[in-house]
């Protein structure tokens, strides 16, 4: 695949960008270099390489769920600007 001016103009429209001619030519060159690097990587023989699933062998250590520092209902509602006996009152949102 080769990046040309028409592709850059299409990408510019899709991304809602306004590029100058210098920026377009620089972007064309940069994208062509990236595609050349990817083509070079595709030539590598990876038949004997094991797929990498995780970077390291560390397992996720989970902790038990414990209730700590629980606030009473009265304390939670103490500074509420508008409340009834048990709940915060908030304006309706449509």
Helices and strands as residue ranges (DSSP letters): H 5-14, H 21-42, H 73-77
